[in-house]
Amino acid sequence: MCGIVGLFLKDKALEPQLGAMLTDMLATMTDRGPDSAGIAIYGAGQGGTAKMTVQSAQPEADFANLAEELSAALKMDVTVHPVDTHAVLHLPVDGVEAARKALAALRPALRVMSDGERIEIFKEVGLPRDVVARFDLAAMSGSHGIGHTRMATESAVTTHGAHPYSTGADQCLVHNGSLSNHNNLRRKLRAAGMRIDSENDTEVGAAYLSWRMREGASLGEALDSALTDLDGFFTFVVGTRDGFGVVRDPIACKPAVMAETDRYVAFGSEYRALVNLPDIDTAHVWEPEPATVYFWSH
């Protein structure tokens, strides 16, 4: 049992409040996932500049002098902004893959959480309210974001086991459920060149969607094909550079509720995650249908 939240803003006037609204939604889902929590925020992008979010178990040591060393190794300007156990690196878009290789040599203990022009991912072990406080999520702004509270059932409680998972630029996934064919699919996706770092089934789901989009599918088409190619029980909420999508498996045994107004679209594993959103009393509220793809984009 895990908790999922998502918020897609139609009204730009709400963007400064995105982090605060997601903080409340995520904390409300604590009893569905007290082991760890994570959030993906899509903020404003800067043309030609990429963000790379990294995580360290020893941030003081790993982040010290990282900007200077990475800039020298890549021969380009890199800035590093630490945020608790994470740091957001800013660098030219064409330097991302080289930066991954340089980080593996300079700071082998660092884990790359995400990269892209707009996405930042923060996740850690602990109660959701404590995790979001560590990263000051309430102060963050953006156009959309998704979050997850985890109750581990098949793997250890670790930072790397927390969601969201990102396997493509500006792409990420949170998941409630269990995929039964993830081992075979992991091998096939790795053979196709997809980067999968963990044994977690959710990362396989994320990589599958990234692979389908790499091959030319839209987010909606990728989610639709997941209904055929993925076995198990799942509710997915997916983030992309411009929007987010939702799909539930054909049996749809994992809870889900959505709300839409002229100002936003929201998702929660339970309605109580949505009750403090503005104008929720006049929102169109519904349970997403099984085997049905929903997506919104700017």
C-alpha positions, 0 to 999 in steps of 0.5 A: 500500500502506497500513496500517490499525489499529483497536481497539474496547474492550468492557472499560472497564478497558482504556480508559486503555491505548487510546493505548498499544495503538494506538501499538504497532499503528500503529508495527508497520505502518510499512513499509506506510506510512512517508510519514505517519500519523494516528489518531482517538481517541474519548475521554470526552465532556462533555454539551453540549461539542464538541471541534474539532481543528485543525492548523497549519503555524505553530502558535506563531503560529496558536494564540497568543491564539486562545482569546480571539479566538474567544471574542470572535467567537462570544460564548461560552467557547472553550478551546484546548489545543495538541498539537504542530501540532494543537490541540483546541478545546472549545466549546458544541456549538451553536457548531461551525458558527459556529466554522468560519466564524470560524476561516476569518476569524481563522486562514485557514491552519488546517485543521479535522481533526474535530469532535464530542463525542468524536473527536480526530484527529491526523495528520502527515507522517513515520514513524508512530513519530515522528508518534505520539510528537509527539502523545504518543498512548500517554498518551491514553485512550478507548473506541475508535480507528482509525489509518492509515500511508500510502504515497502512490501518487496524491497528494503527501505532505502532512498533509492527504493523511494519514488519517483523514478526518472529514466528519461529527460524530464520524465518520471513515474510514481506507482502504487501496485506491483508488476509481475513481469518486471524481471524479464522486462528489465532485461529487454529494456537494458538490452535496448539501451535503457538505464535501469539502476535498481531492482525495483519494479517501478523503475522498470515501469518508468523505463518502459514508458521512456523507451516507448516515448524514445521510439516515438510514442506520445505519453498517451500512446505509451500509457496505452501500450503499458496496459498490454505489455505490463502484468500486475496491478498498478496505478501510474502517475507520470510526469513529463516536461509539459504535463502528466498522465494517469492510468490504472490496470484493467482490474483497478484494485488500487484506489484513485480519485481525480478532481478538475477545475478551471485552475488545476487537475489533481490526483490522489490515492484517496479523496482526503489528499485533495480536500484542502485544494482551492475550490475543491467543493466545486470541482468535478471529482471522479474515479479514473476508469480501469484501463483508461488513459488520462493526460494533460499538457500545457 
